[in-house]
Amino acid sequence: MNISMIGNDISIHGSQVKVNANNYMRLKKRRALSGFTFMEMIVVISLFSVLMVATSDIFMRAQRTQRKTAALQRLQDDARYLTQKVTSELQAGSIDFGAYSNAKNCSGSVESEIDPVQGNALLALQRFDGTRLFIQQSNSACVDDDSTPCLAVSDDGTTWSSASSKGVKIESLTFYISPDKDPFTYCDDTGAYLRDTQPRVTVSLTASVAVKSVSEPVRLSVQTTIASREYKR
């Protein structure tokens, strides 16, 4: 076998094999610098997709939680407004028993409109200066459908205005007034006052607000009892 080298070409005359050194080196270098295979790309894309889905889910959950927290804060603000309003008005005035039928009636056989067990939809208060304040749930005084029913207030019991935030629904509002008759009304025929209990009101409120991307609205239920400071005896 006769081997000879001419330039960069190596010739093996016996087996008639000819190898180009330059081509061999370029092929070896090309293989060393080659990129991902098709299967490797599929695996990488799959892993990246799974990671993006997981990240998006975490982001959406965090966003929903943030919206729920903001909605709950709105509900708490409205509930706080109502309780503070009733507290300040009741402690600076009294329950207006005259606004309820038979709440000042001395006849023991006549029941008062005030129902301490089932509660009342209307709360009537009277300030020391003689002015009045009425609070109730309303379907007509609300700003829009998303805020209906709402919390409504009135100075005369006729003209009502919404006192709850836009987008907040007052699902239920009940006032448990005690006693059922005016404890400061003195009855001559019995020689006693109608009741011997200090006036107080328990406010029971359930409010809700719709949250974007959340199927069920966020709800908040609040119950608080406020006692009157009035004592006329």
Summary of the structure (lengths in Angstrom):
residues: 233
radius of gyration: 40.5
end to end distance: 135.7
largest distance: 145.8
contacts: 620
relative contact order: 0.14
helix: 31%
strand: 30%
